[in-house]
Amino acid sequence: MRALLAFDKFKDALTARQACAAAAAGLGARHADWQLDVCPLADGGEGFAEILTAAAGGTLASLTVTGPRGQPIDASFGLVPWARIPPAARARLELPAAPSAEAEVAVIEMASASGLALLPPDLRDPWNTTTLGTGQLLLAAAQAEVAAIVLGVGGSATNDLGLGALAALGLEFRSPTDDTVRPPYPTWWEWIDRIVGSVPEELPPIRIACDVSNPLLGPRGAAAIYGPQKGLSADDVAKLDHASARIAMMLCQHCAQPDSLMDQPGAGAAGGIAFGLVAAAGARLLPGFDLVSAWLDLEAKLAAADIVITGEGRFDDSSLSGKGPGAVAARALELGKPVQVFAGQVTATRAPAGLTLHAITPAGQPLAEALRLAGENLTAAVGRAL
């Protein structure tokens, strides 16, 4: 029997790799003769760089960068040989020219430098967080002379339109007295009245792995939809949206880009960093899960499996029409594979034929304890179910 273990992270409890390991422990205790194919999933947030880099036999480069509140933090990015990236994933990058076989591609996750998980709840505030550290990772990757950069933008703590990242790449945001506003936190945007400089001409192509379709502004924009998750008060949503509109217009004018760029699906991703990098650095947005699936050769792994075991922190009625484990389960069912889904919380009210849902958290277990014991709970649940 060949089992595919394809888990995403359990937020605040387990990384995708840890979840796969916990499930494998439960399965191995029951079926030592089964062949296990372990495939951690990534959604562009935490784990994105490590998972994609490891899958293609790359290496991680570490450096100290500026965290979301200006604090120094250690972060890393992946360096992956072009020749080791599956052909289907290479094609999805749509690079202007095929790199040489010796070339490398950098894989960066925004969450490692500008992520919400880097801050305790009392320091989460989009007015005072910056993407400067993400820009420093982009610059380091460019200086490594990579052929392209793949950036995952999930799990951000910011709503600065990527101005911090652009400051690291060469743009300067000036006040009326010609002082440079750096980092350009949104709380200081009122002091910015012009932009100078540009990103380096030798900056490699940037591809942003993104599965959201939100525009930059308005009721479905970055501030309105994602700001409250990052600590923005309800009273400040309209204020930050208005401030974003002014700065976005200024950036479009400086970079000779049309205002319609603000309405592009995905422009509001990760607090607008997608908009900023598209406007100033010519970045392109790619469907994130499709890229990850191709990079991990997920279709071949599904075809080879006799049973598919997947899961994440929460599984609800929308999961099967979404990304990550839901998409894995849906595709496995299309291929006629039985699917077992394990989640910390299961709120789905229906399951199609061939799919079985399991909540791993024991009844009555407090949330803090459930998070701390998530690995043990997952191992035990897999062992019981299979």
Secondary structure, DSSP 8 states (H G I E B T S, - for coil): -EEEEEE--BTTTB-HHHHHHHHHHHHHHH-TTSEEEE-----SSTTHHHHHHHHTT-EEEEEEEE-TTS-EEEEEEEEEEGGGS-HHHHHHH--SS---TT-EEEEEETHHHHBGGGS-GGG--GGG---HHHHHHHHHHHHTT-SEEEEE-TTB---STTHHHHHHHT-EEE-TTS-B-SS--GGGGGG--EEE----TT---EEEEE-----SSSTTSHHHHHTGGGT--GGGHHHHHHHHHHHHHHHHHHTT--GGGGGSTTTTGGGGHHHHHHHHH--EEEEHHHHHHHHTTHHHHHHH-SEEEEEEEEE-TTGGGSSTHHHHHHHHHHTT--EEEEEEEE--S---TTEEEEE-S-TT--HHHHHHTHHHHHHHHHHHH-
